[in-house]
């Protein structure tokens, strides 16, 4: 917790805790697939307050992309209509090659998180998410 204030008030704490609970990492998937960049950036900004969230986010996006690549999600009735729709949208928006490239980029972000590669993992994740949401295929290759 960092602040410019010398003393943190009860209202400051309530505001911080409310913002952290406003979104979960699972809230990222729909705006990511639907292309809602404003909501996407708002969620990422809130989730950045917890450094551990990036590990969960990369895992969730990776699982989603790998399920879309596997192409057997329609047979899994336990997934729920919302998730199946999201996976179908991913399949329509991106080629198999682009989905594989996204997986590769997520693996690079994971290497950055672990310190095996240099860079700011949150910046890399934000850029990838924006490129996915806007279908910027040039930057995804």
BELCOR-V177080 format. One record per run of one state. SS is the DSSP state (hx for helix, st for strand, lp for the rest). FROM is the first residue (numbers start at 1). TO is the last residue. If there is no record, write none. Layout:
# BELCOR-V177080
ss=<SS,SS>
from=<FROM,FROM>
to=<TO,TO>
This chain:
# BELCOR-V177080
ss=<lp,hx,lp,hx,lp,hx,lp,hx,lp,hx,lp,hx,lp,hx,lp,hx,lp,hx,lp,hx,lp>
from=<1,10,23,25,35,37,48,53,71,73,76,77,80,81,94,96,114,121,134,137,141>
to=<9,22,24,34,36,47,52,70,72,75,76,79,80,93,95,113,120,133,136,140,141>
